[in-house]
Amino acid sequence: QEPLVESGGGPVHAGGSLTLSCEISGRDTCMGWFRQGPRQEREPVARIHLNTLYTWYSDSVKGRFTISPGNAEKVFWLQMSDLRSDDTGKYYCVAGYWDEEYCPTGRLHSGDFEHWGRGTQVTVSP
């Protein structure tokens, strides 16, 4: 399977907003985003179960980021607002086959997702 297709990254000032987009394929039922900042480990950001639209967010982005279906089939958005310098990093779209008991929770790790994008860079400046 081809890598997932991400778009929407770029530079932004602190307090600003960006929307990332990801197009998935296949029969995945769960998609989300991980990110990796400079000299940091990869961490989960948000997830959505595609059938129920149940969502999960990490504590660091809750209330600022929103994951949702996009404007086309198989397209999903991560709307990011009130961005901070510690949001800087490479954002990876992921997808896998997980049901609503696992997908919208904090129990899944990067190794639990078989489909990945190549990443899109988000850089937040002061």
Secondary structure, 3 states (H helix, E strand, C coil): CCCEEEECCEEEECCCCEEEEEECCCCCCEEEEEEECCCCCCEEEEEEECCCCCEEECCCCCCCEEEEECCCCCEEEEEECCCCHHHCEEEEEEEECCCCCCCCCCCCCHHHCCEEECCEEEEEEC
